[in-house]
Amino acid sequence: MRPAQPRIVPNGPTISGVADNRLAISDSARRLEVLRHCVTCIFENKISDGRKTFPAVVRALKSKAARLALCNELALHVVGNKAMLEDQQFDLIVRLMNCALQVCNNNSIRDWVV
């Protein structure tokens, strides 16, 4: 038997790459939690708390998972097919839905162009 020839072993994933993956998952989970909190605040008529997290929720709506989570969260707060909202609550919910639809519409237009 002859001895094995030395060879170069390729580098594997770095430790920071693994940590970044966990960070991305936790960031995504955190964004969804902020979305849930915002919608809950709106339906509980805590308008000032809802407005504080609103910009973060709008940014989170760029992901499909966040848009689906928004639909699910809205469905949880609606009893039957009715929800009684005051003007400010209605305004924030409509703005969230509008942002989600705009992002969704922009993505579908890009899919057709490509």
Secondary structure, DSSP 4 states (H G I P E B T S, - for coil): -PPPPP-PPPP---HHHHHHHHHHHHHHHHHHHHHHHHHHHHHTT-HHHHHHHHHHHHHHTTSHHHHHHHHHHHHHH-BTTB----HHHHHHHHHHHHHHHHHHHHHHHHHHH-
